[in-house]
């Protein structure tokens, strides 16, 4: 699969995840696990760990975390004692973030960083890139991440039991949604996996040539499937199939897209005021007034009536774009963007990515650290890889996984011969290592969103378990890519 196809698979998965989450699929999964267990914190930790893992295999782990955060907070709201909330919230955060990060590594569509890695490999023309597909990634990622998941649960279990978290008084929580998972949810999930799987096999086996500009027939099929998914989710009416209903759904979608900057500042001001008391309430009020005025002007000019509102569900569409953007944790998203912006300017942002290997302060640090690590490990290939994984994993706790992947990509070909691995294997190992870190809230977007979205988290309670999870992930990543290197020699 090429980058174009993988991006479309990611976007289609986003729409499918929103439809399934609107059907309370994540509530149903957690509720089924809780009903089979004791209902205590131990059962909840297992439920959130497994649910976030399996959902992140199919959907983007960022979307899974955003959907899960309100469920975690609803559990914590039932606890009366603040120290108990802090203890329970810290371990629920670990279960959610670790499960989501592990699941995102099992499939190509689980994380935007996976797609970015594939794009970088194609850009630098690394040998073997054509072998990376949805199926090949899943075939290697699923067994490896299942082992990683079991290791992570052992760390969480031992740490939670030692801290006395399992003895906390927990009210049995009833999650909203039907008791049984609907057939419609299963059908949508199976249908999407089947379509993506069939098109991937066709692309891998036949490798069709471009027939329309630079797009081959499989690209066109993915493009048509993506357009159909957008139409089905946002525009096709549920009840009234008149031309007016189609027009209303289309205009509402366009209003949300065009008004997103105002929505962003309005929701960010509301979240900041609720958590810190700053900025003043009138700032959010001003943004909200500007947003409503903009929507009313457009809506009245077309339909001669006021706009229904950005907090009102569109009952004649399967998804409401306004509610999707409303539920985004904007504080966490802003932190991710700020970190990215700072690193962007530190690295230098050259047009030629090769230049970033020799300019920028973080790139210099990484290059020097790699040189020291390679000199210490002598000719031992496994030690070279282990030092690389450890370096990237702990560096991502401060620099973010996206920044490290971008910095390392030009260096992969420079160090491949010295390390004894192909450039593609080194880049993939860096991607997995950078996305496995859970010790701090800044390592991955899932960590940042979870930390800023879940209330009552104690950072000092998650650092030590996160350290042991990092070490376990480093060992497993080293073993996995040592075995993979036999299939992709230097």
NUMI-710799 format. One record per residue: x, y, z of N, C-alpha, C in turn. Coordinates in steps of 0.02 Angstrom, whole numbers, plus 50000, padded with zeros to 5 digits. Each point is the difference from the previous one (the first is absolute). Example, Ala and Ser with C-alpha at 12.3 -4.5 7.8 and 13.67 -1.06 7.14 Angstrom:
2
506604971650390499555005950000500455006050000
499825005349964500425005950003499615005550037
***
This chain:
490
500424994050000499585006050000500435006250000
499805005049960500375006349999499715004750052
500335005850007499805004750052499295002649988
499825001349937499335002549985499474995250025
500094993649988499514995050022499974999650076
500585000350033500014999550073499675006050033
500095006049971499685006050027499244999349995
499764997549942499284999049992499734994850048
500384994750012499794994950049499955003150069
500475004450017499995003450065499385004450006
499845003949948499435004550003499344996150002
499964994649962499404995850002499924996950069
500554997850029499974997350068499775005150050
500195006449990499775005450044499245000549998
499715000249939499275000549994499654993950029
500284994149987499694993950027500035000050077
500565002250027500065000150073499505004850031
499895005849969499515004750026499294997049999
499844996449946499344997049996499914994550054
500534996050009499954994650049500005002850072
500395005250012500005003050067499345003550014
499685002749948499335003050010499494994750017
500134993649982499574994450019500214997150068
500465003450035500234997950066500374993349998
500374998749946500364993749996500504999350057
500375005450016500504999650053499674998950068
499415002950011499634998750062499804992750005
499774997249944499784993050000500574995250015
500595001449970500584995650012500205000250074
500045006050028500205000650071499474996950045
499375001249984499464997450042500004992450001
500114996849943500024992749997500564997250044
500585003450000500564997750041499855001050075
499705005850016499855001450070499484995250027
499504998349960499474995350022500294993150015
500534998249964500294993450011500504999950059
500195006050023500485000450055499685002150065
500425002050046499765001850067499735007150003
500165004149949499775006950000500475004850036
500554997450030500475004350035500495003349953
500505003550027500495003549960500404995249957
500154994250026500384995149961499644998249935
499344998950005499604998449940499985005949952
499945006150027499985005949958500665001149963
500554998750034500665000849968500074995249941
499794993750010500024995149946499545002249943
499405002450017499515002049949500265005749958
500285005250031500255005749962500634998149961
500434995850028500614997949965499824996249936
499564995050006499834995849943499585003849949
499525003950024499575003749953500405005149959
500435003850033500405004949964500504996649953
500264994150019500464996449957499664997649936
499444996450007499684997149941499685005349956
499725005350029499725005349959500555003849963
500595000850030500555003749968500324996049944
499874993549996500244996149943499635002149937
499345001150007499585001549943499965007449986
499985004150054499925007249992500635003650026
500055006449984500555004050025499975000350077
500584998850032500014999850073499815006850030
500125005449963499805006650024499255000550008
499634997549950499275000050003499744995650056
500334994450010499794995450054500085003450068
500565003350010500125003550063499485005550012
499865003949947499515005350006499324997250020
499814994349972499354996950016500004997150070
500574997650024500044996650064500045004950059
500275005949989500115004750056499365001450039
499435001649968499395001350039499784993950041
500144994049974499814993950037500424999350063
500655001449995500444999750059499785005250051
499875006149978499795005350046499344998450034
499554996649965499364998150031500104995050056
500514995749993500164995250054500295003850061
500445004849987500325003750054499515004550037
499505002549965499515004450032499614996550055
499954993549998499634996350051500394998950064
500655001849998500424999350059499995006650039
499934999750065499935006050041500665002750026
500474995750015500635001950031500515002249947
500295006050007500475002649950500634995649993
500314997650056500584995649992499834993549963
499394997450013499794993949964499925001449925
499735005949985499935001849929500685000549967
500495002950035500675000749972500324993249987
499914995450048500294993449994499684996149942
499335000049999499644996449947500125003349932
499985006649997500105003549937500684998849970
500514999450041500684998949975500064993349966
499714994750030500054993449970499524999149941
499435003450001499564999949942500345003549941
500375005450015500395003449947500524995349970
500354996350041500504995349975499694994649956
499434997450023499664994749961499775002749932
499705005950000499755002949938500565001849952
500505003650025500535002349955500434994249975
500174995350044500414994449979499634995549952
499364998650014499604995949955499935003249932
499875006549998499925003549937500655000249961
500565001450034500655000249966500194993149972
499894994850040500174993249977499564998049941
499355001450003499564998349945500175003749936
500225006350007500175004049940500604997249963
500424996150035500594997249968499844993549963
499414997250012499834993649969499775000749928
499775005949980499765000949931500265006549972
500025000349934500275005949966499555006150010
499354998950008499525005550008499905002050072
500364996850047499895001450070500285006650024
500475002949963500325006250022500225004049939
499935006750002500255004249945500764999249991
500354998550054500734999349995500204994049957
499584994849999500144994349957499985002149926
499495003949982499945002449931500575004849983
500195004150049500555004749989500654996249986
500114994650037500604995949990500014997149930
499434997549978499964997249932500155005449948
499745006150011500135005549954500745001749998
500335000150058500715001550002500414994649966
499804993750010500364994549967499945000649924
499415001949975499915001049928500405006149976
500015005250040500365006149981500744998649992
500294996250047500724998549996500154993749960
499464997049973500084994149956500374994350035
499814998450062500304994550036499804993449968
500484995549994499874993549969499534995950044
499504996949969499524995850036499365003650020
499965006649984499405003850019499374997249968
500064997249939499414997449965499704994050035
500384996950046499744994250037499575002050059
500025006350019499625002450058499285001449978
499534996150024499295000849984499604999150064
499355001249994499564999150058500044992850027
500024995249954500004992950021500684998050029
500555001949968500664998050025500145003250068
499805006550008500105003350065499594996450054
499384998449984499574996750049500264993150018
500264996449951500254993250013500584999950049
500415005249999500565000450047499805003750064
499595005349992499845004250057499544996850050
499514996049977499524997150047500334995450052
500384994949980500304995750051500495003850046
500385004649970500495003750041499655004450052
499465003449980499675004550047499584996150051
499784994049984499654995950050500484998250057
500624998449983500504998850053500125006450039
500055005649964500105006450033499425001750046
499394998549978499415001350041500014996050065
500184993649994500054995850061500525002550048
500575002249973500535002750043499775006450034
499665004349963499755006250028499504998750056
499564995149990499514998550052500354997550064
500524996049993500374997650059500295005950039
500285004949965500285005950033499455003950036
499445001149966499445003850030499724996250060
499924993449994499724996050054500445000250062
500654998949990500464999950057500035006850034
500045005349960500045006750027499365002050036
499424998449971499365001850031499894996150065
500194993750001499914996050061500475002550055
500625001849982500475002550051499785006750030
499645004149960499785006550025499344999650037
499694994150001499364999350034499405002349959
500095000949935499455002449958499434995049995
500154993650003499484994949993499524999850059
500205003050056499565000050059499555006250003
500045004349949499585006050000499264998149994
499575003550037499284998749992499755002649933
499734995649959499765002049933499264998349994
499615004949975499304998849986499954996349933
499564995149997499914996449937499715004849949
500365000849944499815005049951499624996749943
499425002949984499604997649943500135004749942
500274997349946500165004249943499405000349953
499925006049970499435001049956500064995849937
499434998749969500004996249939499694993250010
499814996649946499694993450007500484994950027
499724994850030500424994950031500384995949948
499694998949942500324996049947500265004649946
500574998049972500295003849944499554999149939
499805005549969499524999749945500314996749939
499564996749961500224996949938500245005249950
499705006050004500205005349954500735002050011
500215000450064500695001750016500484994849972
499824993750010500424994549976500035000149923
499435001249968499985000149927500455005549972
499955006150028500405005649976500754998450008
500174997150056500714998450014500254994749951
499634994649993500214994549956500025002349927
499505004149980499985002349931500615004449983
500175004550045500585004449988500644995949996
500104995450046500614995949999500034995849937
499434997549977499984995849940500185004149938
499715005949993500145004249942500745001949998
500265002350056500715002050003500454994049986
499834994250029500404994049990500014997849927
499424999949967499964997949930500405004749955
499915006650009500365004849959500764999650013
500194998650062500724999450015500304993949966
499644994450000500254994049966500065001249925
499515003449970500035001549929500615004349984
500115005150042500585004449989500654996150007
500054995650050500624996450013500144994849946
499484996649976500104994549952500085002649929
499575004649979499995002149930500415006349986
500115004350051500385006249992499795003749937
499375002349996499745003249938500375006549985
500045001549936500335006249977499515005850004
500245006250005499565005950001499585000449936
499365001650009499555000549943499665006849995
499995003950055499695006550001500485004850036
500355004149961500535004150027500524995450033
500125000850066500494995750034499654994650042
499344999249992499624995350041499874993649960
500114994350033499844993649969499284998050019
499734994649971499304998150015499864998850074
500494997350037499904998950072499965006750036
500425004849980499965006750030499315003049989
499734999249940499345002749984499464996650041
500084993550011499514996350042500025002750072
500605001050027500065002950067499715007050003
500125004049948499745006849998499244999949998
499714995649959499274999549998499714997550065
500344995250032499774997450064500025005550054
500535004149999500045005550048499465005249990
499875001849936499475004949985499324997250021
499894993549988499374996950020499925000150076
500564999050037499965000050073499815006950026
500305005449971499835006850020499265001549985
499784998049941499305001249980499524996250047
500164993750015499574996050043499985002750071
500565002450025500045002150070499685006850011
500135004849956499815007050014499435002749957
499924997649939499555003249952499364996049988
500054993449993499404995949986499515000450058
499395002449989499525000650055499794993350028
499825000050063499774993950033499264998849988
499605005349999499274999349994499735003449938
500075006549997499715004049946500505000449942
499824997149942500474999849944499865005449948
499705005650021499865005449954500655003749984
499975004149946500595003949980500205004950055
499515002750036500155004650055500414996850055
499864993650014500384996450052500724999049979
500104998249937500694999349975500375006650005
499665005549982500315006650002500175002050072
499534998850046500125001850070500614996350029
500034993649987500574996150025500665002349970
499995001749937500615002349967500235006850028
499525004750007500185006650025500244999650072
499694995650041500214999550069500724997350005
500174995249957500684997449999500505005449980
499825003949949500455005449977500075005550053
499465001550037500045005050052500494998050055
500004993650017500454997650052500725000349975
500124998049938500685000149972500265007149996
499605004649973500225006949992500055003750067
499594998150048500005003450064500444996850053
500414995149980500404996450050500485004550039
500325005049969500435004550041499625003250057
499405002549988499605003050054499804994750051
499824994049977499824994650045500594998350045
500594999849971500614998350038500115004950057
499995006549985500145005050052499435000250052
499384999049978499445000050046500054994250050
500124993949975500044994250044500635000250044
500565002549972500615000650039499915004950058
499685005749987499875004950053499554997150054
499504996249980499544996950048500384995050044
500424995749970500364995050039500505003350048
500365005049975500485003550043499665003550058
499435003249987499645003550053499734995050052
499774994349977499734995050047500544997150044
500604999149972500544996850038500425004950040
500125006049973500465004650033499695006750019
499415001649974499695006550013500255005449953
500464998449955500265004849951499974996649932
499845003749947499855007149996499315001550029
499835006550008499345001750026499434997149958
499434999250032499434996849967499775003749937
500105006649999499765003849942500384998349937
500624997450006500394998149940499654994349964
499804994850038499634994549970499335002449974
499685004550036499365002749978500065003849934
500545003949993500105003749938500104995249941
500424994850010500114995149946499364996349982
499614998350053499374996649987499515004349962
499975006450017499555004649966500215000949927
500655000649987500245000649931499844993849960
500064994150031499864993749966499264999549982
499565001750047499284999649987499795005149947
500305006050002499825005249951500204997949930
500604997149994500234997649935499534994649971
499824995250043499564994649977499305002649983
499745004650041499335002649988499965003849934
500515003949985499995003949938499964995449939
500404994750000500004995449943499354996049998
499794997450057499414995650003499365003949981
499935006150027499405004049985499965002049927
500595001449970500005002049930499774994349954
500054993850023499814994349958499324997250020
499884999250066499394996650023499505004550034
500165006550008499555004850029499794998250072
500474997250038499884998350070500664999950037
499995000750068500635000050038500354993249997
500665000250006500394993850002499834996150063
499904993349996499804996050059500495000350058
500645001349987500505000450053500544994849992
500595001650026500574995449994500004994650054
499555000550048499944994850051499404995649989
499665000849944499404996249985500164994549950
499794993950015500124994449955499575000649938
500304998549943499644999749937499634993349996
499365000150014499624993750003499874996749934
500155003549945499884997249934500644997849965
500554999350039500634997449973500294994950050
500394995549975500284994850044500545002950047
500355005049977500505003350042499895007549998
500115003250057499965007350004500715002750007
500245003449948500695002550000500115004950058
499485003950017500075004950054500134996650067
499684994250013500114996450063500684996550001
500244997949942500664996949997500545005050021
499975006149972500525004950017499885002950070
499394999650025499875002650067500334995850053
500044993449990500254995550051500764999049999
500355003649956500734999549999500295003350062
500484996850035500345003350057500505005249975
499785006349999500395005249966500635002050039
499994999250066500625001650038500554995249980
499854993549998500494995149980500235001049929
499535001649955500175001249931500465006149993
499875005150040500415006149997500714998650025
500054995950053500674998250025500404996349947
499674995449965500344996249947500245004849945
499585004749980500195004749948500575004650023
499985002150063500535004550025500674996450002
499994993850024500634996150001500264999149929
499554998449954500204999149930500285006449970
499695005750017500245006449973500695001750027
500114998950065500665001450029500544995749967
499864993549993500484995549969500115001749926
499465002249967500045002049930500525005549991
499975005150043500475005549994500704998250024
500044995450049500664997850023500364996049947
499624995649966500314995949948500205004349941
499595005149985500185004549946499525000049942
499594994749992499504999649947500275001149930
500534996549980500245000849932499554996449951
500015002149937499584996749950500264992949987
500654999449996500314993549989500094996550067
499664994350010500044996650064500714997750016
500414998749949500694998050013500385005450038
499835006249988500355005450034499865000150074
499424997350021499845000050071500444995350040
500364995549965500464995650035500625003650023
500155005649969500615003650017499875006850030
499365002250005499845006450029499484999150054
499975004650046499514999650053500294996850062
499845002850058500284997550062499784992950017
499354998249998499814993250015500324994949954
500065001749935500314995449952500734998850018
500345005250023500704999350020500064995550061
499555001050049500014995750060499904992749981
499504998849957499854993149981500584996949963
500305003849954500574997449962500594998450045
500155004450048500554998750046499874994150045
499374999550025499834994350043500044993449962
499785000049936500054994049960500734998049990
500435004949988500714998449991500304996950061
499835002650059500264997250063499734992950010
499344999149986499704993450011500314994849954
500135001749937500294995349953500724998250019
500365004950028500694998650020500044995550061
499515000550044499984995950060499834992749985
499574999149949499754993249987500454996049954
500535002949975500494996649958499654996649941
500124993549991499734996549942499384995950016
499735000650059499414996050019499375003349971
499694996649950499415002949967499435001150048
499884995150044499435000550045500105005850049
500635001150019500145005550047499925006849965
500205000349936499885006149962499265001849999
499594994949985499285001249995499715001750068
500224996550052499735001350067500165007150023
500635002249990500185006950018499595005149961
499894998649936499605004649959499295000550027
499704994350016499314999850025499955003650067
500464998750044500005003350066500085007549992
500465002149958500125007149988499375003549975
499694997149950499405003149970499424999950048
499914994550036499434999450044500025005250056
500575000950031500035004850055500065007249975
500295000949940500015006849972499305002349982
499574995349979499315001949981499595002350059
500224998450061499645002450059500025007650005
500495003149968500065007350002499915003349932
500214996549946500005003149934499394998349958
499594995350020499424997549963500224995149946
499584994949989500184994749953500025002549928
499565004649982499995002649932500665003549983
500245004250046500625003649988500594995349991
500034994850041500564995449996500004996049935
499414998149977499964996349936500245004549943
499795006350001500225004649948500755001350002
500285000550061500715001350007500414993949978
499754994050018500414994049987499964997749928
499455001349965499924997349932500595001349955
500285006149996500585001049957500634996550026
500024998450065500594996850029499994992449990
499424997249982499954992749996500484997149949
500055003149942500454997349949500735001150019
500145005350039500695001450021500264994950050
499564997550043500224995450053499824992749986
499684998649943499784993149987500594995249995
500535002049963500574995549993500384999150066
500055005450039500364999550063499614995850050
499335000549999499594996150047499904992949977
500074998749935499914993249975499284998449982
499595005149988499304999049983499835004349939
499474998149965499785004149944499705006550025
499985005049957499735006550018499274999550020
499624995849965499294999350014499894996950069
500394994950018499934996950065500165005050056
500525004049991500175005050051499445005250007
499725002349944499475005050003499374997250033
499834993849984499414996850031500124998950075
500614998050018500164999050071499955006650039
500225005549970499955006550032499275002050008
499594998649950499285001750004499664996350056
500134993550005499694996050053500255002150068
500655001250006500295002050065499735006750022
499975004849953499765006750018499275000150019
499614995249973499284999850014499824995550059
500494996950031499874995450056500105003350068
500285005950002500165003250064499375002450036
499974998650065499415002050039500195003250067
500645001750009500225002450065499785007250014
499955004249948499795006950010499415001549953
499635005450013499435001749958500195002849931
500655001149987500195003549938500264995349946
500054993550015500314995449953499594999149937
499354998750007499564999049942499385004350009
499635000849945499395003950003499494996650045
499984993350000499544996450043500145001550074
500645000250018500195001650069499785007150018
500145004849955499835007050015499255001050007
499624997149954499275000850003499714996650062
500274994150017499764996550059500155003950063
500625002650004500215003550061499615006550010
499875003749946499645006350007499254999050003
499764994249976499284998850000499744996650062
500394995350028499804996450060500185004150061
499545000950044500115004050060500314995850056
500345003550046500264997050062500594995349988
500415001049948500584995849988500595002750040
500364995450033500615001850036500604997949958
500405004849977500564998449957500514995550034
500125001150065500514996050034499784992650006
499354998649996499774993150004500084996349933
500055003649945500034996749935500714999549973
500475003850029500685000149973500354993350009
499984997250061500354993750013499714994149960
499334998950001499734994749956500175001349927
499985006449980500175001649931500714998349983
500465000850048500704998349989500084992549986
499674995850040500054992849990499664997949934
499465003449982499684998649936500475001749942
500355005650006500485001949948500554994849992
500274997650055500534995049997499764993549969
499394997950019499724993949971499875000949925
499745005949981499885001449929500655000149960
500535002750030500645000449966500274993049986
499954995550049500234993249989499614996349946
499345000750001499584996749951500115003049930
500085006549995500125003249935500664997649970
500514999450042500654997649977499954993049972
499674995650036499924993049977499614999749935
499455003849996499584999949941500385002149937
500395005350005500345002549940500654996249986
500274996650049500554995349985499754994449955
499404997450016499704994749958499805002749932
499715006150000499785003049936500585001549954
500585001550028500585001749959500234994249956
499814993950019500174994149958499615000149935
499395003150002499605000649939500205006049958
500285005150033500225006249966500745001350015
500444996249968500725000850014500255006849976
500585002350028500285006549979500185000149925
***
